[in-house]
Amino acid sequence: MTFHSRVTLAVLVTASFAPSLAFASSDDAWGAMRADVAEKCLAAAAGSIEKPRVVVDPFGSQSFGLALVSGKPQGAKGRITQICVYNKQTKTVELGGELTREMLKESAK
């Protein structure tokens, strides 16, 4: 077997194990990440939503934790939802714009 063939084989074997590495994280680690996402998203939304509630995507994407934060807008009537994106490396969050119930219903059509 040539050197090039051995390197190619090694890369293929290593790559075949890569998906299983994501599942190697413990339940405790996933739980800690979800708790951090919830805490930081709720804190970020506190200025725009009264008594915000959060729903955290159990795993997020490869790079980001994801959540929906919803509740009554500060000083207004109705209900809004904001998308919260948590950077898994920096552990910081950003909120998307305010989505109203009407906007969410329209997107479902």
Long-range contacts (C-beta under 8 A, 24 or more apart in sequence): 30-58, 30-59, 33-60, 33-65, 33-88, 34-58, 34-65, 36-65, 36-86, 36-91, 37-65, 37-66, 37-67, 37-84, 37-86, 37-93, 38-67, 40-84, 40-86, 40-91, 40-92, 40-93, 41-67, 41-69, 41-84, 41-86, 41-93, 41-95, 42-69, 44-69, 44-84, 44-93, 44-94, 44-95, 45-69, 45-71, 45-82, 45-84, 45-95, 47-74, 48-73, 48-74, 48-80, 48-82, 48-95, 48-98, 49-73, 49-74, 49-80, 49-82, 50-74, 54-84, 60-86, 60-88, 63-87, 63-88, 63-89, 64-88, 69-95, 73-98
